[in-house]
Amino acid sequence: MGKKGNANGQSTNTTNELIAKCRAEPDLAASLELMEKLPCQELSASQLAAVLSLLATKAASAGKDLAASGLELGEKMLAASAATNSGRPLEPAVTVMVRLCCSAGRPQRALALVEEARRAGMKPKLRNLLPVLVQAADAQDTVACEAVWAEIPKWGLVPQDTEYAAMLRGHTGKRQRQKEILLQMLEDLPLPSDPPLVQEIGNVFGVDKVLDFKGTSPQMREGREEGDGSGRRWHVGWSSIDPLGVCSLSGYTLQGLRISRAEEEELFSSTSKLANDSGCNKGFRLYQKWLLQQEPFDVIIDGANVGFNNQNHEGGHFQYPQIDIVVQHFLSLSQRVLLVLHPKWLKEDANLSIVRRKRRKFDPVSKSKDTDADPMQGIEEEDDDADIVYPHDGITDSERTAAAGTPLALIREWKELGVLVCVPFQDCDDWYWLYAALDSFRRGNEHVQVISNDHMRDHHWRMDSQKAFVQWQDRHMTRICIQAEEDKPDELAMQLYPPRPFSLRSQLSKDGQAWHFPIPAVRSRAEQLSSGRPVAAKELETAEHRWLVAYLAAPGARPTCGEGQHQSLQQENVLGQQQRQEEAGQQQPQQQQQQQEQAHYQQEQQQPSSSSQGCAQAQPSAGESRPAQPPPQREPHPPPPPQPHPAQPQPELRPEPHPAPQQPAQQPAQPLVA
């Protein structure tokens, strides 16, 4: 490094030599004397961070008087560096100063420093507050914990694993407050992963070191009493969830959590702004008007995404037969289908190759009050535009004379079936199918599904990363895989991966007696910090999960599916039997059939099969017909073994086999995330 003259004549090398001497000096008082000689206004960002870090480290083991002197020098250095940065302190330096304040026993000064830096233009981070929160938690100072906790949302931050672990630890013994913290965690942190937080969750229910018996036998321990006079205790352990959402340890059925009405309205408004934030997109306004005239749809197909499914290989291109097999599948199930396509795929000379284009950049949707009006306001009075016709421009001459099986013939068929809608050329088709799905959902079809492998990350960013959008996707996005049959290369095979019947997120049962936490197997927070590679949200979702469960039961006993209010699986079986009996009446043929079904069931029970054990029977395989069964008795059976991924593919249905397009051999399908 070359020498650079400072105001007091010192070189950069001399400054580095002073810092090295400070680092080697074990005594804080001697280090302070050396640091006083440093040219504060000439320190680089890295030099300032090194000096402040030394101060914080040495002050932690020194007396409060010396730590206070170090704090005074640190504030002087911080102010000098901020003066050279337009008055805005460097965020890493502020973080170290917070540690120094904690070492000096002045946590309130630490909070004030962060607030001053924020007002000066610094964007705060969670790590600016963490040292204060951890110190308060270690001291069981609940007042200080709450003061820091209240600052986090004020600064637009969301607490993560480390912050939640500190809050739970700081409120040890405060059962009601710990429950409130866990309830907030269900919203902020649906997939807790850091080991310290997992341990603290176990401590809440009176079980220490829950990670130590993960994978051992038994994987459950008795915890503290509930304290309601019933004598019941919390039982904490590691469990698996079967494909129907039934927990093998607690017997409860997990819920498919949906967004609230307020979140639904906010999401609907934000989705409208994706296409029409300015209010001047007349094509989208006319589309909204056209949708109002339609009944809600059951299935929305992202045509472009389906057409390019499994085409990311040499020779891959847009496949119309792949879209058609999806359309025909859902029409055969009497579903109302909407296929959304951009007009470039409807042209006779369409370029079907995969073209990597740079995405257009859009700004985040606005939050100003003048654009928060109802997105449907004034839609019915919207004047029609002769240049924009919905759902499309009608059947063209080329489509009318196209040979069967060709792309134009398929387009003609989709128009005749009334499933195709074409978006304006200048717009993004994603806006239209997403809006149609939310519109159908909002108008009463709570089970509407979007067929697409698009995770909509760019649109999610534009909507200010709303949590409700991710939760809505979890319940309404069906993933898909289409490829040629191995034994029948001239035919296409389709597999659908609908949402799980339950949400992959932490949740509390409706009766409040069972907590279920999915714990992803990912690197700890400490490992992430040391490697500099944080775990992305997608990695949390796709990682292998083990479920940490806490449920109430009598000492030494295990709950059954009948305990509590979560009996949905057995209730469905019992009610289904009663309904069938009422419909059968006194008709002798029906009685004979029921007797045969009962005999068949008993015969199955006599055969050893691990899949028949547990609280719920396994689903029949594709094409298999299974008679109605009486509700299985859970208590005599051990819990079922760990099950595969909960999202099971739907059985394939091809009303009319389609010839596979002529192309190189397909690559193996990539793993799909349900």
Order of alpha helices (4+ residues) and beta strands (2+ residues): alpha-alpha-alpha-alpha-alpha-alpha-alpha-alpha-alpha-alpha-alpha-beta-beta-alpha-alpha-beta-alpha-alpha-beta-alpha-alpha-beta-alpha-beta-alpha-alpha-beta-beta-beta-beta-alpha-alpha-beta-alpha-alpha
